[in-house]
Each structure stands twice: as C-alpha cells, then as structure tokens.
Amino acid sequence: MTPRVPAALLPAAAALAIAAGVLARYGAGDGGAAHAIWRVSLVVTAAPLLWRLLRSIRRGDFATDVVAALAILGAILLDQPLAGLVVVLMQSGGEFLEAYAAGRASRAVRALEEAAPRLAHRLADGLTQDIPADAVVPGDRLLVRPGEMIPCDATVLEGDSHVDTSSLTGEPMPVRAALGASFPSGSLNLEGPLVLRATAAARESQYARVVDLVRSAQLQKAPMQRLADRYAVWFTPLTLAVCLLAWLVSHDPTRVLAVLVVATPCPLILAAPVALIGGINLAARQGLIFRSGAALEHLGSVTAAVFDKTGTLTIGRPRVRSVSALPPWTDAQLLRLAASIEQGSGHLLARTVVDAGTEAGLPLTEPRGVIEVAGRGVTGSVGAHLVTVGARSFVGERHPEAAAEMAALAARDAEPQALRAWVAIDGACAGTITYADELRPGLPGLFASLARAGVTRTLLLSGDAQASAEAVARSAGIPDARGDLLPSGKVAAVRALQAEGEHVMMVGDGTNDAPALSAASVGVVLAAHGGGIAAEAADVVLLADDLALVGSGIAISRRTLRIARQSIWAGLGLSAAAMGFAAAGYVAPTAGAVLQEAIDVAAILNALRAAAPGRRLARGRGPRLPIPRPTPLHANAEQPAR
C-alpha cells in the first residue's frame, strides 16, 4: 500500500467504521447493527492487508505485517470484528505514516535525460542541417552556437569561445575553446560560434555515460531494511510461540486471538515512522531536506565521508585573491580602474573584478569606448586613462611597449600556476589581478562534528587536476585526495569503500557528482543555488551553502533513531507482558485491543520527542580537531587566463 491515496483511505475507513459502530451501539442502542457494521467493515478493510500477508509468506518474509494479519484473520474467523478493526486501524495507519515519511522517489535519471542535448546542427555541403542529437555519427562537422550545449563528445575545428564544462567536471571556470580542444557532451558554449568534429555518437558520449551511471547506481543500491522489521525478526517468532503455548494449555481459539491482538506490534508499526517524521521535520526547520525515512536512518550510520572539491569544499566560483600594482599606481587605484573598465564586459572574471571593487568601497567610473574580445580581454577609457585588462597575450598585442615588462614579471612569478589578469594603463604595464577559489568557512566545525559522530575516513574526489585536489585537501585537513576523476571514477571509489565495509556518505553539488551520490549509502547535496539533477540523485539536500548542516543532520539522525528504539523497546516490553496475561486467559480480545491502544499511545508520545531539538543537539559535544584555518587556493593553471 505504498501509494499515498490508498494508504490514507484505509485507516480513515477503519476509523469511520469503528465510530459508526460505537454510535449505533451507544447512540441508538442497537448492538446488532453495530456488530454488523464492524463485521462488514472488517472484511472490506482487511482484504488488502491479508493479501499482503500471503505475498509476504510466499517471499519468506515474516515481518511486522504477519502478526497483525494473523490477528485480523483470527478476528474474522472468531467473529470479533471490533478487535480486528482496531488492528486494521493501527496497521494501515502505520503504513500511511511510513508512506508519508518515505517521500517521493528520486527522479534523477529522468531529469538527466530531459536535460540532455536534443538537437545538433550538422554542416554538410555548405548547408546547416538540424538533426536529432542521436543521429550524429563520429566524423560529423557540427555547428554549436552561443548558449547551446555540445550534443556529443567533439573537438574544436574552428571558432573562438569559452565553454562551460561544469555540468560534467564540476569546475566553475570556463575553458578556452582553442583549436583541437576536446569537450564532452553536455558542455555549454558561452560566447562565439564553434565548429566541432564529433568523436563519439551521442549515446556513447560522456553525458550518456553519466545517465547510465546514475541509473545503474540506483538499481544496485541495496534497499535498507525497515527499522521495525529488524525488531520483528525476533518478536514475530516469540508471538507465535506464545500463541502455540496458549493453545496447548487451553485449546481456546479466543485466547489465542487475544494473544495475537495484544501482540500486534503497533509500537513497531507506529513509533518508528512517527519518530522518523519528527526527525525529518526537525531537520527541515534547520535547512536539511531528507528525501526519505531511510535516508535519515542511513545518515546516522556513516563511517566514511567523501567530498567533491569545487562548489562543495570550496566556494565554487572565482574571487579576487590579490591585486599587485606597479609604481606609480597603488593596489586600490589599479583595482578601481580595472573594475571600472570591466563593467563593460559580461565575462565571469570581469564580474568578479567588479564585485571586488564594489566590496572594497571604491568609486567606479562609467567606461567609454569599450572594446571586448571574447574570452581574451577588454579595453577602453576610464576618465582620462586608457585601461586594458585581460590575458597577457591580449594586453601585449594592444600595448607592445608593455609586453617586455610583462614577460619579465612572468619570468619572476613565484606562482606560475595562478590564474590572473594583466592590467595596462595608458599603454604601460600597471600590475596584475590574481583570482582563486576559496575554502568554505566552517570546515573545522564540520570535521569536528564528523569525528564526534564516528566518521573515521574522509576523502576528496575531484575531476580537477591531482595537484589542485591535493592542495585543497591539505588546506581542509583531508588525508586522502584523488584528482583527474571522471564521474565513473568517483563511483568506483565509493564502491571500493563500501566493499571494505564502510557506510559511505558522498557530499557534492553538481551533475558530475550525481552517479556517486546515487551509489553512496547516503548522498548529500548542496542545493542553495538550485541543486538541479544532483538534488534529485541525492538522499539529503542542504538548502544553504553551509557544510556544518551535515554534522547537524548526523546528530538529528542519531537522536531520532535513539528515540525510535526507546519507543519500540518500551512498547514491545509492555506488549510482551500483556501477551502473558492474555495467554493465561485474563485478557479478552476486545479488551486486549483497548490495552494495545494504550501501549501505542505511550510509544507514540515518546516518539514525538524526535520533532523537538534536544539540549545535546543544540549545543553539541566532544573534542575539536586541529583543522588548519581555511585559506585561498590557487586556481588550476589549465584554466583560461581571462
């Protein structure tokens, strides 16, 4: 009964039938009518539950449903409809709560397929033909206009542009589309038209492989056994043994029914989903969305944490790290003039410079006569000065007299891999602006909370170069860093950890992380800026760019499960005691149903505590790890100089 509407209707029908019978008996004084209402309603509402019992037995699955179904069947055969209806209400009500806690199924594969390139422009005999992307074959010459996705893996034949590969690599910096450069399908052309030669069919390209990886990861991910079913493994045989004992002692089927009624594991059926829903709601108030109750259970048991680099451990977008001015200019003057001229450019790095100038409180001037060469640089007038900002080759072409000085500075550069723009003012080299990604704040608190939670292994997995991955790992305090990974490589790393017995949490933010998010025991995605496909593939969604929420989520998970287990143990203990009285003949079936209701209420009231934050969760406990303070990071030297 997993669909939401049937799961909601069945307990509602049972409750209405009980109420109608009570009204007939005590309101109209007609006990016969009440009994008839209960009898018919029990048969109607019990049918789907009994059908499930038969399927469970055929599968060899003796879980919480078995005792409840046997109690319902006994109530029908012994004409004890009220007791049976109470069991139906509890059983179906618990299923509804579980359906509510489970949430929606992931739509990751469908979202990936919908986002895939659908159309390609093939160049043949001087004409441009629009064809389905699936019709492209290796060797075809393709035109990709600005703003379009590359439909298949291809290499550049003509054109000058930048390409956004972040959906596949996770790296935020656009890549220069130089002659001979290769790009995977799903990459986005940003500025100028490109002519490319297809190197693979769309169905065999990188984007299609990501779709297949997500699909296979979801199929191979082992389903988690319900918390209630883990307890039912021993409680169900115990109940059946007590029933057998009651029958051998008394040969009274009513006494056996009474045992089944009081033994119906409603604390299992109700307390666990109530606690899970409470934990899910508490997490939502703190900015974490658990997509299912199973995700909440999984997060509390992780032993290994795997992190993507760009956009996860780092901010994920370039920022101005430093400004180095040459006399007679000061750093502030250089930044003001560069930010002013960059107002006339739409390039990502230009916006970064403008933001830096604005944040520094510098008075920017409206530029005049702006000329931009896509992806290379911009030049124009700012007040009385001619200002040029961009790649060293671009500035050198515009101002040959500055080329020699820039070459000398580059030769003495202590950080040749850093990403920087060169600035010329009035034809002379005036200095440089260096960009970098930065570690997110709050990483020390995150790793301290992971250590307190028992996470013993942390890894960094990145599609970026190995050197860049290692630099981030050192700054973040992660002992193991692996770079140059395709999405399949991340999946392989996650599965290798699982093969070693680890419960793996994967934390990422982009499409390239989606397969690993699906393959991990629990996938966590940062989705403050939308999340997209990665959010559909993950089990837990962070609504804010705050990795400290991961630690909060683990704490909520563990506290929720602790409360659920308390409720289950207390409820089962009381049910076991009631079974003893029922087996001895001191509890009738209807009275047993009422007694079981009281036990249920007690278990549910305790489970409701999961919705309120506890003191330990609020203040946190445990030692802090000596994590290095976050520092700016050098950009990858392979990224464009503009």
C-alpha positions as CSV (number, residue, x, y, z in Angstrom):
1,M,0.0,0.0,0.0
2,T,2.7,2.4,-0.9
3,P,0.6,4.8,-3.0
4,R,-0.4,7.8,-0.8
5,V,-4.2,7.8,-1.5
6,P,-4.9,4.1,-0.7
7,A,-2.6,4.3,2.4
8,A,-4.6,7.3,3.6
9,L,-8.0,5.9,2.8
10,L,-7.7,2.5,4.6
11,P,-7.1,3.9,8.1
12,A,-9.7,6.5,7.6
13,A,-12.2,3.8,6.6
14,A,-11.4,1.7,9.6
15,A,-11.7,4.7,12.0
16,L,-15.1,5.7,10.5
17,A,-16.3,2.1,10.8
18,I,-15.4,1.9,14.4
19,A,-17.0,5.3,15.1
20,A,-20.2,4.3,13.2
21,G,-20.5,1.1,15.2
22,V,-20.0,2.9,18.5
23,L,-22.7,5.4,17.5
24,A,-25.1,2.6,16.6
25,R,-24.5,0.7,19.9
26,Y,-24.4,3.5,22.4
27,G,-26.3,6.2,20.5
28,A,-29.1,4.1,19.0
29,G,-28.9,1.2,21.5
30,D,-28.7,-1.3,18.6
31,G,-25.9,-3.8,19.4
32,G,-26.8,-6.0,16.4
33,A,-26.4,-3.1,13.9
34,A,-23.1,-2.1,15.5
35,H,-21.8,-5.7,15.2
36,A,-22.9,-5.9,11.6
37,I,-21.2,-2.6,10.7
38,W,-18.0,-3.8,12.3
39,R,-18.2,-7.2,10.6
40,V,-18.7,-5.9,7.1
41,S,-16.1,-3.1,7.5
42,L,-13.6,-5.6,8.8
43,V,-13.9,-7.8,5.8
44,V,-13.6,-4.9,3.4
45,T,-10.7,-3.1,5.1
46,A,-8.8,-6.3,5.9
47,A,-8.7,-7.6,2.4
48,P,-5.6,-5.7,1.2
49,L,-3.7,-6.5,4.4
50,L,-4.5,-10.2,4.2
51,W,-3.4,-10.2,0.5
52,R,-0.1,-8.7,1.6
53,L,0.3,-11.5,4.2
54,L,0.0,-14.1,1.5
55,R,2.6,-12.4,-0.6
56,S,4.9,-12.0,2.5
57,I,4.7,-15.7,3.3
58,R,5.4,-16.6,-0.3
59,R,8.6,-14.5,-0.2
60,G,9.6,-15.9,3.2
61,D,9.2,-12.5,4.8
62,F,7.9,-12.8,8.3
63,A,8.0,-9.1,9.4
64,T,5.7,-6.8,11.4
65,D,2.8,-7.4,9.0
66,V,2.5,-11.1,9.8
67,V,1.3,-10.9,13.4
68,A,-1.1,-8.1,12.6
69,A,-2.5,-10.0,9.6
70,L,-2.9,-13.2,11.7
71,A,-4.8,-11.2,14.3
72,I,-7.1,-9.7,11.7
73,L,-7.7,-13.2,10.2
74,G,-8.5,-14.6,13.6
75,A,-10.9,-11.8,14.4
76,I,-12.8,-12.6,11.2
77,L,-12.9,-16.3,11.9
78,L,-13.9,-15.9,15.5
79,D,-16.4,-13.1,14.8
80,Q,-14.5,-10.5,16.9
81,P,-14.9,-7.6,14.4
82,L,-14.1,-4.7,16.8
83,A,-10.8,-6.1,17.8
84,G,-10.0,-6.8,14.2
85,L,-10.9,-3.3,13.1
86,V,-8.6,-1.8,15.8
87,V,-5.7,-3.9,14.4
88,V,-6.6,-2.7,10.9
89,L,-6.6,0.9,12.0
90,M,-3.1,0.6,13.7
91,Q,-1.6,-1.4,10.8
92,S,-2.8,0.7,8.0
93,G,-2.2,3.9,9.9
94,G,1.4,2.9,10.4
95,E,1.7,2.2,6.7
96,F,0.3,5.6,5.9
97,L,2.9,7.2,8.2
98,E,5.7,5.2,6.5
99,A,4.5,6.3,3.1
100,Y,4.5,9.9,4.3
101,A,8.0,9.6,5.7
102,A,9.3,7.9,2.6
103,G,8.7,11.0,0.5
104,R,8.9,11.0,-3.3
105,A,11.2,8.7,-5.3
106,S,14.2,10.2,-6.9
107,R,13.7,11.5,-10.4
108,A,17.4,11.7,-11.2
109,V,17.6,9.6,-14.3
110,R,14.5,11.3,-15.9
111,A,15.9,14.7,-15.0
112,L,19.3,13.8,-16.6
113,E,17.6,12.5,-19.7
114,E,15.4,15.6,-20.1
115,A,18.5,17.9,-19.8
116,A,20.4,16.0,-22.4
117,P,21.1,17.8,-25.7
118,R,18.3,17.0,-28.2
119,L,19.3,18.8,-31.4
120,A,22.5,19.1,-33.4
121,H,23.4,21.4,-36.4
122,R,25.3,19.3,-38.9
123,L,27.4,21.1,-41.6
124,A,27.3,19.3,-44.9
125,D,27.9,20.7,-48.5
126,G,27.9,24.2,-47.2
127,L,24.5,23.8,-45.6
128,T,23.4,23.6,-41.9
129,Q,21.1,20.7,-41.2
130,D,19.2,20.4,-37.9
131,I,19.2,16.8,-36.9
132,P,18.4,14.8,-33.7
133,A,21.4,14.5,-31.5
134,D,21.1,10.8,-31.6
135,A,21.7,10.9,-35.4
136,V,25.2,12.3,-35.1
137,V,27.9,9.9,-36.1
138,P,31.7,10.2,-35.4
139,G,33.3,12.5,-38.0
140,D,30.3,14.8,-38.5
141,R,31.1,18.5,-38.6
142,L,28.8,20.3,-36.1
143,L,28.0,24.0,-35.5
144,V,27.4,24.9,-31.9
145,R,26.0,28.4,-31.4
146,P,26.5,30.5,-28.2
147,G,24.2,29.3,-25.4
148,E,23.8,25.8,-26.9
149,M,25.0,22.5,-25.4
150,I,27.5,20.4,-27.2
151,P,25.5,17.4,-28.3
152,C,28.2,14.8,-28.3
153,D,31.9,14.4,-27.5
154,A,33.8,16.6,-30.0
155,T,36.9,18.5,-30.8
156,V,37.2,22.1,-32.0
157,L,37.9,22.8,-35.7
158,E,37.0,26.5,-35.9
159,G,35.9,29.3,-33.7
160,D,36.9,31.3,-30.6
161,S,34.9,30.9,-27.4
162,H,34.8,29.7,-23.9
163,V,33.0,26.5,-22.8
164,D,31.3,25.8,-19.5
165,T,32.1,22.2,-18.6
166,S,30.9,22.4,-15.0
167,S,28.0,20.1,-15.5
168,L,30.5,17.3,-16.2
169,T,33.6,18.3,-14.4
170,G,32.2,20.4,-11.6
171,E,34.8,23.1,-12.3
172,P,33.3,26.6,-12.4
173,M,35.9,28.3,-14.7
174,P,35.1,28.3,-18.4
175,V,37.6,26.6,-20.6
176,R,39.1,28.2,-23.7
177,A,37.9,26.6,-26.9
178,A,41.2,26.6,-28.8
179,L,41.8,24.7,-32.0
180,G,42.0,20.9,-31.2
181,A,40.5,21.2,-27.7
182,S,38.2,18.4,-26.8
183,F,34.9,18.8,-24.9
184,P,32.4,16.3,-23.6
185,S,28.7,16.3,-24.5
186,G,26.6,18.4,-22.2
187,S,29.2,21.2,-22.1
188,L,27.8,24.7,-22.7
189,N,29.2,27.1,-25.4
190,L,29.3,30.6,-23.9
191,E,30.3,33.3,-26.4
192,G,31.1,32.6,-30.0
193,P,30.0,30.0,-32.6
194,L,32.2,26.9,-32.8
195,V,32.6,24.3,-35.5
196,L,33.5,20.9,-34.0
197,R,34.1,17.4,-35.2
198,A,32.1,14.6,-33.4
199,T,34.3,12.0,-31.9
200,A,31.5,9.8,-30.5
201,A,27.8,9.2,-31.0
202,A,25.5,10.9,-28.5
203,R,24.5,7.6,-27.0
204,E,28.2,6.8,-26.4
205,S,29.3,10.2,-25.2
206,Q,30.2,11.4,-21.7
207,Y,26.8,12.7,-20.8
208,A,25.1,9.5,-21.8
209,R,27.6,7.6,-19.6
210,V,26.7,9.8,-16.7
211,V,23.0,8.9,-17.2
212,D,23.8,5.2,-17.3
213,L,25.9,5.5,-14.2
214,V,23.1,7.1,-12.2
215,R,20.6,4.5,-13.4
216,S,22.9,1.6,-12.5
217,A,23.9,3.1,-9.2
218,Q,20.2,3.4,-8.2
219,L,19.5,-0.1,-9.2
220,Q,22.5,-1.6,-7.4
221,K,21.9,0.4,-4.2
222,A,20.8,-2.1,-1.6
223,P,17.4,-1.2,0.0
224,M,17.6,-0.6,3.7
225,Q,15.6,-2.9,5.9
226,R,12.9,-1.1,7.9
227,L,13.8,-0.3,11.5
228,A,10.6,-2.0,12.6
229,D,11.4,-5.2,10.6
230,R,14.7,-5.6,12.2
231,Y,13.0,-6.0,15.6
232,A,10.2,-8.1,14.1
233,V,12.7,-10.8,13.2
234,W,12.7,-12.0,16.8
235,F,9.4,-10.6,18.0
236,T,7.2,-12.4,15.4
237,P,8.5,-15.9,16.3
238,L,8.1,-15.1,20.0
239,T,4.5,-14.1,19.5
240,L,3.8,-17.3,17.5
241,A,5.4,-19.4,20.2
242,V,3.2,-17.8,22.9
243,C,0.1,-18.4,20.7
244,L,1.1,-22.1,20.4
245,L,1.6,-22.3,24.2
246,A,-1.8,-20.7,24.9
247,W,-3.4,-23.2,22.5
248,L,-1.6,-26.2,24.0
249,V,-2.6,-25.2,27.5
250,S,-6.3,-24.1,26.9
251,H,-7.3,-25.3,23.4
252,D,-9.2,-22.0,23.3
253,P,-9.0,-20.1,20.0
254,T,-10.3,-16.9,21.6
255,R,-7.4,-16.9,24.0
256,V,-5.0,-17.3,21.0
257,L,-6.8,-14.4,19.3
258,A,-6.3,-12.3,22.5
259,V,-2.6,-13.1,22.4
260,L,-2.4,-12.0,18.7
261,V,-4.3,-8.8,19.4
262,V,-2.2,-7.6,22.3
263,A,0.9,-8.8,20.5
264,T,0.2,-6.8,17.3
265,P,3.4,-4.9,17.1
266,C,1.9,-1.4,16.8
267,P,4.9,0.2,18.6
268,L,6.9,-1.1,15.6
269,I,4.2,-0.1,13.1
270,L,3.7,3.4,14.5
271,A,6.5,4.5,16.8
272,A,9.3,4.2,14.2
273,P,7.6,6.2,11.4
274,V,6.3,8.8,13.9
275,A,9.9,9.3,15.2
276,L,11.3,9.4,11.6
277,I,8.7,12.0,10.6
278,G,9.6,14.1,13.6
279,G,13.3,13.9,12.8
280,I,12.6,14.8,9.1
281,N,10.5,17.9,10.2
282,L,13.2,19.0,12.7
283,A,15.9,18.7,10.0
284,A,13.7,20.7,7.6
285,R,13.5,23.6,10.1
286,Q,17.3,23.7,10.1
287,G,17.6,23.6,6.3
288,L,18.1,19.9,5.6
289,I,15.7,18.0,3.5
290,F,15.6,14.2,3.9
291,R,14.1,12.7,0.9
292,S,13.0,9.5,2.8
293,G,12.9,8.0,6.2
294,A,15.6,5.5,5.0
295,A,17.9,8.5,4.3
296,L,17.5,9.6,7.9
297,E,18.4,6.2,9.1
298,H,21.4,5.9,6.8
299,L,23.0,9.2,7.7
300,G,23.3,8.2,11.3
301,S,25.4,5.2,10.5
302,V,28.0,6.6,8.1
303,T,31.6,5.7,8.8
304,A,33.3,7.3,5.8
305,A,32.8,10.7,4.3
306,V,33.6,11.5,0.6
307,F,33.7,15.1,-0.6
308,D,33.7,16.8,-4.0
309,K,36.1,19.7,-4.3
310,T,34.8,22.6,-6.3
311,G,31.5,24.0,-5.1
312,T,31.5,21.7,-2.1
313,L,34.6,22.2,0.0
314,T,35.4,25.4,-2.0
315,I,33.1,28.3,-2.8
316,G,33.0,27.2,-6.4
317,R,33.4,30.5,-8.1
318,P,36.5,32.7,-8.8
319,R,37.2,35.6,-6.5
320,V,39.8,38.2,-6.5
321,R,42.6,36.9,-4.2
322,S,45.1,39.7,-4.6
323,V,45.9,42.9,-6.5
324,S,49.6,43.7,-7.3
325,A,50.2,47.2,-8.6
326,L,53.4,48.6,-10.1
327,P,54.5,52.1,-9.2
328,P,53.2,54.8,-9.6
329,W,49.9,53.0,-9.1
330,T,48.6,51.7,-5.8
331,D,46.6,48.5,-5.4
332,A,43.4,50.4,-4.8
333,Q,43.9,52.6,-7.8
334,L,44.6,49.6,-10.0
335,L,41.5,47.8,-8.8
336,R,39.3,50.9,-9.2
337,L,40.4,51.4,-12.8
338,A,40.2,47.7,-13.7
339,A,36.8,47.3,-12.1
340,S,35.5,50.3,-13.9
341,I,36.5,49.1,-17.4
342,E,35.3,45.5,-16.5
343,Q,31.8,47.0,-16.1
344,G,31.6,46.9,-19.9
345,S,32.3,43.1,-20.1
346,G,30.0,40.2,-19.4
347,H,32.8,37.7,-18.7
348,L,32.7,35.7,-15.4
349,L,36.1,37.1,-14.3
350,A,35.1,40.6,-15.2
351,R,32.1,40.4,-12.9
352,T,34.4,39.1,-10.2
353,V,36.6,42.2,-10.5
354,V,33.6,44.5,-10.5
355,D,32.4,42.7,-7.3
356,A,35.8,43.1,-5.7
357,G,35.9,46.8,-6.4
358,T,32.4,47.3,-5.1
359,E,33.1,45.3,-1.9
360,A,36.2,47.5,-1.4
361,G,34.0,50.6,-1.5
362,L,35.9,52.1,-4.5
363,P,34.1,54.7,-6.6
364,L,33.7,53.1,-10.0
365,T,33.6,55.2,-13.2
366,E,31.4,54.5,-16.2
367,P,33.8,53.4,-19.0
368,R,33.7,54.8,-22.5
369,G,34.6,53.3,-25.9
370,V,34.7,49.7,-24.5
371,I,36.0,47.1,-26.9
372,E,35.9,43.4,-25.8
373,V,37.5,40.4,-27.5
374,A,35.5,37.4,-26.3
375,G,37.4,35.4,-23.7
376,R,40.6,37.4,-24.0
377,G,40.1,40.9,-22.5
378,V,38.6,44.3,-22.6
379,T,39.9,47.8,-23.3
380,G,38.5,51.3,-23.1
381,S,38.7,54.7,-21.4
382,V,38.1,55.3,-17.7
383,G,38.2,59.1,-17.1
384,A,41.4,60.3,-18.7
385,H,43.1,56.9,-18.7
386,L,43.2,54.1,-21.3
387,V,42.8,50.9,-19.5
388,T,43.2,47.3,-20.8
389,V,42.5,44.2,-18.7
390,G,42.9,40.6,-19.9
391,A,45.2,37.8,-20.8
392,R,48.9,38.7,-21.2
393,S,48.8,38.0,-24.9
394,F,45.8,40.3,-25.4
395,V,47.4,43.2,-23.4
396,G,50.7,42.7,-25.2
397,E,49.0,42.8,-28.6
398,R,47.3,46.1,-27.7
399,H,50.3,47.6,-26.0
400,P,53.6,46.2,-27.4
401,E,55.6,48.5,-25.1
402,A,54.2,46.7,-22.1
403,A,55.0,43.2,-23.4
404,A,58.6,43.2,-22.3
405,E,57.8,44.2,-18.8
406,M,55.0,41.7,-18.5
407,A,57.4,38.9,-19.8
408,A,59.9,39.9,-17.2
409,L,57.3,39.8,-14.4
410,A,56.0,36.4,-15.6
411,A,59.6,35.0,-15.5
412,R,59.9,36.0,-11.9
413,D,56.5,34.8,-11.0
414,A,56.6,32.6,-7.8
415,E,53.1,31.2,-8.6
416,P,53.1,30.5,-12.4
417,Q,50.0,28.3,-12.0
418,A,47.9,31.0,-10.5
419,L,45.0,32.4,-12.6
420,R,45.5,36.1,-13.2
421,A,44.6,39.0,-15.4
422,W,47.1,41.6,-16.6
423,V,46.4,45.4,-16.4
424,A,47.8,48.1,-18.6
425,I,47.1,51.8,-18.0
426,D,48.0,54.3,-20.7
427,G,50.0,51.7,-22.6
428,A,52.2,50.7,-19.7
429,C,52.1,47.6,-17.6
430,A,50.4,48.6,-14.3
431,G,50.1,45.2,-12.5
432,T,48.1,42.1,-12.1
433,I,44.9,40.8,-10.5
434,T,45.0,37.2,-9.2
435,Y,42.0,35.0,-8.9
436,A,41.4,32.0,-6.8
437,D,38.7,29.7,-5.4
438,E,38.5,29.6,-1.6
439,L,37.6,27.0,1.0
440,R,34.2,27.4,2.6
441,P,34.2,28.8,6.1
442,G,33.1,26.4,8.9
443,L,35.2,23.4,7.7
444,P,36.8,22.9,11.2
445,G,33.4,22.6,12.8
446,L,32.3,20.2,10.2
447,F,35.2,17.8,10.6
448,A,35.0,18.1,14.4
449,S,31.3,17.0,14.2
450,L,32.2,14.1,11.9
451,A,34.9,12.9,14.3
452,R,32.4,13.0,17.2
453,A,30.0,11.1,15.0
454,G,32.5,8.3,14.5
455,V,33.4,9.0,10.9
456,T,36.9,7.6,10.7
457,R,37.8,8.1,7.0
458,T,37.5,11.2,4.8
459,L,38.4,11.5,1.2
460,L,38.3,14.2,-1.5
461,L,37.3,13.2,-5.0
462,S,37.6,15.7,-7.9
463,G,37.6,15.9,-11.6
464,D,40.2,18.7,-11.3
465,A,44.0,18.0,-11.6
466,Q,45.6,15.9,-8.9
467,A,47.8,18.8,-7.7
468,S,44.8,21.1,-7.3
469,A,42.9,18.3,-5.4
470,E,45.9,17.8,-3.1
471,A,46.2,21.5,-2.3
472,V,42.6,21.7,-1.3
473,A,42.9,18.5,0.8
474,R,45.9,19.8,2.7
475,S,44.1,23.1,3.5
476,A,40.9,21.3,4.6
477,G,42.7,18.6,6.6
478,I,41.7,15.7,4.5
479,P,44.3,12.9,4.3
480,D,43.3,11.3,1.0
481,A,42.8,13.3,-2.2
482,R,42.2,11.8,-5.7
483,G,42.0,14.0,-8.7
484,D,41.6,13.7,-12.5
485,L,38.4,11.6,-11.9
486,L,35.5,11.2,-14.3
487,P,32.1,10.5,-12.8
488,S,32.7,6.8,-13.2
489,G,35.9,7.1,-11.2
490,K,34.0,8.7,-8.3
491,V,31.5,5.9,-8.4
492,A,34.4,3.3,-8.3
493,A,36.0,5.0,-5.3
494,V,32.7,5.0,-3.4
495,R,32.0,1.3,-4.2
496,A,35.6,0.4,-3.2
497,L,34.9,1.9,0.3
498,Q,31.6,0.1,0.5
499,A,33.3,-3.2,-0.4
500,E,35.6,-2.6,2.6
501,G,32.5,-2.5,4.9
502,E,32.2,1.3,5.1
503,H,28.9,3.1,5.2
504,V,29.7,5.9,2.8
505,M,28.4,9.5,2.7
506,M,29.0,11.4,-0.5
507,V,28.8,15.2,-0.4
508,G,28.7,17.0,-3.8
509,D,26.9,19.7,-5.7
510,G,27.0,19.1,-9.5
511,T,25.7,16.9,-12.2
512,N,29.1,15.1,-12.3
513,D,28.5,14.1,-8.7
514,A,25.1,12.5,-9.4
515,P,26.3,9.0,-10.1
516,A,28.4,8.9,-6.9
517,L,25.6,10.5,-4.9
518,S,23.3,7.7,-6.1
519,A,25.9,4.9,-5.4
520,A,26.8,6.1,-1.8
521,S,25.0,4.8,1.2
522,V,23.7,8.3,1.6
523,G,24.2,11.2,-0.9
524,V,24.2,14.8,0.4
525,V,24.0,17.7,-2.0
526,L,24.4,21.5,-1.5
527,A,21.4,23.0,-3.3
528,A,21.4,26.6,-2.2
529,H,21.5,27.7,-5.9
530,G,19.0,25.2,-7.2
531,G,20.7,21.8,-7.0
532,G,19.1,20.5,-10.2
533,I,19.9,16.9,-11.2
534,A,22.3,16.4,-8.2
535,A,19.5,17.2,-5.8
536,E,17.3,14.6,-7.5
537,A,20.1,12.0,-7.2
538,A,20.8,12.7,-3.5
539,D,19.2,11.4,-0.4
540,V,19.7,14.6,1.7
541,V,19.5,18.2,0.3
542,L,21.2,21.1,2.1
543,L,19.2,24.3,1.4
544,A,22.0,26.6,2.5
545,D,25.7,26.7,1.5
546,D,26.7,25.6,4.9
547,L,28.5,22.3,5.3
548,A,28.0,22.4,9.1
549,L,24.5,21.3,8.3
550,V,26.0,17.8,7.5
551,G,27.0,17.5,11.1
552,S,23.6,18.7,12.3
553,G,22.0,16.1,10.0
554,I,24.0,13.3,11.5
555,A,23.2,14.4,15.1
556,I,19.5,14.6,14.2
557,S,19.6,11.1,12.6
558,R,21.2,9.5,15.6
559,R,18.9,11.2,18.1
560,T,15.9,10.3,16.1
561,L,16.9,6.6,15.9
562,R,17.7,6.6,19.6
563,I,14.2,7.8,20.4
564,A,12.6,5.4,17.9
565,R,14.4,2.5,19.6
566,Q,13.4,3.7,23.0
567,S,9.7,3.8,21.9
568,I,10.0,0.3,20.3
569,W,11.6,-1.3,23.3
570,A,9.1,0.2,25.7
571,G,6.2,-0.8,23.6
572,L,7.4,-4.3,22.9
573,G,8.1,-4.8,26.6
574,L,4.6,-3.8,27.6
575,S,3.2,-5.9,24.7
576,A,5.1,-9.0,25.9
577,A,3.8,-8.5,29.4
578,A,0.2,-8.2,28.0
579,M,0.8,-11.4,26.0
580,G,1.5,-13.3,29.2
581,F,-1.8,-12.1,30.7
582,A,-3.7,-12.9,27.5
583,A,-2.2,-16.4,27.3
584,A,-3.3,-17.0,30.9
585,G,-6.9,-16.0,30.0
586,Y,-7.0,-12.7,31.8
587,V,-7.5,-10.5,28.8
588,A,-10.3,-10.9,26.2
589,P,-9.7,-9.9,22.5
590,T,-11.6,-6.6,22.6
591,A,-10.1,-5.7,26.0
592,G,-6.7,-6.6,24.5
593,A,-7.3,-4.3,21.6
594,V,-8.0,-1.4,24.0
595,L,-4.9,-2.3,26.1
596,Q,-2.8,-2.3,23.0
597,E,-4.2,1.1,22.1
598,A,-2.9,2.4,25.5
599,I,0.5,0.9,24.8
600,D,0.5,2.5,21.4
601,V,-0.3,6.0,22.8
602,A,2.6,5.7,25.2
603,A,5.0,4.7,22.5
604,I,3.8,7.4,20.1
605,L,4.1,10.1,22.8
606,N,7.7,9.2,23.4
607,A,8.4,9.0,19.6
608,L,7.0,12.6,19.2
609,R,10.1,13.9,21.1
610,A,12.1,13.4,17.9
611,A,10.4,16.6,16.5
612,A,11.9,18.8,19.2
613,P,15.6,19.7,19.4
614,G,17.3,18.2,22.4
615,R,19.9,20.0,24.5
616,R,22.7,17.8,23.3
617,L,21.8,18.6,19.7
618,A,21.6,22.3,20.4
619,R,25.0,22.7,22.0
620,G,27.0,19.8,20.6
621,R,29.6,17.8,22.5
622,G,33.1,16.3,22.0
623,P,36.6,17.4,21.2
624,R,37.6,19.8,18.4
625,L,40.0,18.6,15.8
626,P,43.1,20.7,15.0
627,I,42.0,21.6,11.5
628,P,44.0,24.2,9.6
629,R,42.3,27.6,9.1
630,P,40.7,27.9,5.6
631,T,42.9,29.7,3.1
632,P,42.5,30.9,-0.5
633,L,43.5,28.3,-3.1
634,H,45.4,28.7,-6.4
635,A,43.3,28.2,-9.5
636,N,44.2,25.4,-11.9
637,A,46.8,26.6,-14.4
638,E,44.9,24.9,-17.2
639,Q,42.0,27.3,-16.8
640,P,41.8,30.3,-19.2
641,A,43.9,33.3,-18.4
642,R,41.0,35.7,-18.9
